[in-house]
Amino acid sequence: MTNTKCPGCGLVNWSTPEVCERCGAPLGSSAPEARAPVPVPERPDFPTLTFGGEVGTGSRKWKLVLAVILTMTLCGAGWALYKLRADARPGGSLAEALRKELAPRSLDEQARDAVLSCLAQPGFSGTKVSEQVLGPVRLELLQVPKREVYFSAPSSELTGETFDVTVARFVVDPKRLVLAEDDGTGRLRLGEYSLHRSEEKHFFFKTPIDNIRFDPATVLRFPYGPATYTLDMRELSDFLQNKSIFGGRMVARTGQSHAGLPEVFANHGALVARPGEESLGRLVGELTRDIPTDGEGARAARVQRVLDFVSREIKYNMREATYDFELLKRPNEVLMSGESDCSNKTILLGSLLEQLGEDYLFVYTPGHITVAVRQGGFPVSNGLWLDWDGEVWLIAEGTAPGFRIGVDHLRDEARLKQFQYVRRPRDRDAIFDLATRRQLLFQ
């Protein structure tokens, strides 16, 4: 599925409608009729696997790249912007705000900012962070301009502890809390905000951001069947500031449509973790601890083991696959949320292979992205391979639970074999057209 940029207003139309969704200018093509999702079958004796839900409706679209850029900045540069806006109060200057921002933050501030970023965006980081740092309390609103955070908490009957004990996990001074009052209609009102009172949301309160503290020594834990992913506050902060990923330009151009308009897609490799990222290194070490470091079959066994983890343990999220935009996550966010579509499974698998020191490719096919690894000791009986740089690379499909490299077949294989573009994420901003061997340009 291609995407068309409007010649009038510049909006990228991702469902390729006949006219621009913003200004109504003609685009010259119409979207094909979507097919219903194909369910994932039980694994038979001779596997015929599917792309999880990747054959569904919206998962065929290269989605809104603006959201990709938002992903990159949301918890990293977004926090810097937040602090600048919050610190630039009336009577101050932008220069003063910048000087404040450039001042080194304490460990407490780094931990607080990183955790609040995750709590404010559960679509990226899931709900397990909240459970570990807030207990039964839930963040309801991060009010950026006023530097305030709003929370709700269950009744003491549900928690078995007093309200003061409940909030002591993360509040510095309980005297600085402002509690909402019942307005007589069953709603708790706190200034311009309110929520319906219930046993689960018995208290509604706010406090200044500087009255929040999360222990910098906290280690977040995300258990899976074969291993537990652990993430300390420094590692979390480095991810949110994009220090731990390759980075790069986000919008690659693939050419022009028949109408002469640019066609673009997202550069997934920019979000892959660099080798030596400690939290992912610990996970890979735990996953492969029983596999010898050398010897016949050791390399293939390690690669297959991390693929098994991604394909079996990370739930396929049909909602993400059918958004009207491309929601890309960093690898730690995939592990924190425990779910993703093909895009983010690919980012995670690439990040784990980086920790193994394994060479690999990202392979773009129509409406899909997957990983390919060097053949080495793998068989190639399923025919799912491509030639690149004079070597054979085998597909390692992360959306097919239990997929065996070089062995298993996939439903809709004909579409998967339509290899279009390849790249090594470690080669920043280098994506190649397989047909022409030319490097793509970026927006």
TACOR-V249410 format. One record per backbone hydrogen bond with DSSP energy under -1.0 kcal/mol. NH is the residue of the N-H (numbers start at 1). CO is the residue of the C=O. E is the energy in kcal/mol with one decimal. If there is no record, write none. Layout:
nh: (NH/NH)
co: (CO/CO)
e: (E/E)
This chain:
nh: (4/6/10/13/20/24/27/49/52/54/56/60/61/69/70/71/72/73/74/78/79/80/81/82/83/84/85/86/87/88/89/92/97/98/99/100/101/102/110/111/112/113/114/115/116/117/118/119/120/121/124/125/126/131/132/133/134/137/138/140/141/143/144/147/148/149/150/151/152/153/155/159/160/166/167/168/170/171/172/176/177/178/180/181/183/188/189/190/193/195/197/198/202/203/205/206/207/209/211/212/213/218/220/222/224/229/231/236/237/238/239/240/241/242/243/246/247/252/253/254/257/260/263/265/267/268/270/271/272/274/277/281/282/283/284/285/286/287/288/291/298/301/302/303/304/305/306/307/308/309/310/311/312/313/315/317/321/322/334/335/336/337/338/340/345/346/347/348/349/350/351/352/353/354/355/357/358/361/362/363/364/365/368/370/372/373/375/378/381/382/385/386/388/391/393/394/395/396/403/407/408/409/411/416/417/418/419/420/421/422/423/427/428/430/432/433/434/437/440/443)
co: (13/11/6/4/25/20/18/409/50/51/53/57/58/65/66/67/68/69/70/73/76/76/77/78/79/80/81/82/83/84/87/89/93/94/95/96/97/98/106/107/108/109/110/111/112/113/114/115/116/118/121/121/122/127/128/129/130/134/152/150/150/148/142/144/143/207/141/205/138/203/199/155/156/162/163/164/167/167/211/173/174/206/204/189/187/195/181/193/190/188/186/201/153/153/151/178/149/147/208/209/170/215/231/229/227/222/220/232/233/234/235/236/237/239/238/272/270/265/441/263/261/257/255/252/250/266/267/268/269/244/274/277/278/279/280/281/282/283/284/288/295/297/298/299/300/301/302/303/304/305/306/307/308/309/338/340/317/318/330/331/332/333/334/315/341/342/343/344/345/346/347/348/349/350/351/354/353/372/423/370/421/368/365/363/361/394/392/375/406/406/383/393/391/388/386/373/384/371/400/404/404/47/49/412/413/415/417/364/364/432/362/424/426/427/422/438/420/433/431/251)
e: (-1.9/-2.9/-1.1/-3.3/-2.8/-1.1/-3.5/-2.5/-2.0/-4.2/-2.0/-1.3/-1.9/-2.2/-2.2/-1.9/-1.8/-1.7/-2.4/-3.6/-1.0/-1.2/-2.6/-2.4/-2.5/-2.4/-2.8/-2.5/-2.4/-1.7/-2.1/-2.2/-2.1/-2.8/-2.5/-2.1/-2.3/-2.4/-2.4/-2.4/-2.6/-2.8/-2.2/-2.4/-2.7/-1.9/-1.6/-2.8/-2.1/-1.1/-1.8/-1.9/-2.3/-1.7/-1.5/-2.1/-2.7/-1.6/-2.6/-3.0/-1.6/-2.5/-1.1/-1.4/-1.9/-2.5/-3.1/-3.2/-2.3/-1.9/-2.2/-1.8/-2.5/-2.1/-2.2/-1.1/-1.6/-2.0/-2.7/-2.0/-1.4/-2.4/-3.2/-1.9/-2.5/-3.1/-2.7/-3.4/-1.8/-1.7/-2.9/-1.1/-1.2/-2.5/-2.4/-2.0/-1.7/-2.3/-1.8/-1.9/-2.6/-2.3/-2.7/-2.6/-2.2/-2.4/-2.1/-2.4/-2.4/-2.4/-2.0/-2.3/-1.6/-2.0/-2.7/-2.4/-2.9/-2.6/-3.2/-2.9/-3.0/-2.2/-2.3/-2.2/-2.0/-1.1/-1.4/-1.7/-1.4/-2.7/-1.1/-2.2/-2.3/-1.6/-2.8/-2.4/-2.2/-2.5/-2.0/-2.1/-1.7/-2.1/-2.2/-2.2/-2.5/-1.9/-2.0/-2.0/-2.6/-1.8/-2.1/-2.9/-2.4/-2.4/-2.2/-2.7/-1.6/-1.2/-1.7/-1.9/-2.3/-2.3/-2.4/-2.3/-2.1/-2.1/-1.8/-2.4/-2.8/-2.7/-2.0/-2.2/-2.4/-1.9/-1.2/-1.0/-2.5/-2.6/-2.9/-2.8/-3.0/-2.5/-2.2/-2.3/-2.1/-2.6/-1.8/-2.9/-1.1/-1.5/-1.5/-2.2/-2.3/-1.6/-2.7/-3.4/-2.1/-3.4/-2.2/-2.0/-1.9/-1.2/-7.9/-1.4/-2.4/-1.5/-2.1/-3.0/-1.3/-2.0/-1.4/-1.9/-1.3/-1.5/-2.9/-2.8/-2.7/-2.8/-3.4/-3.0)
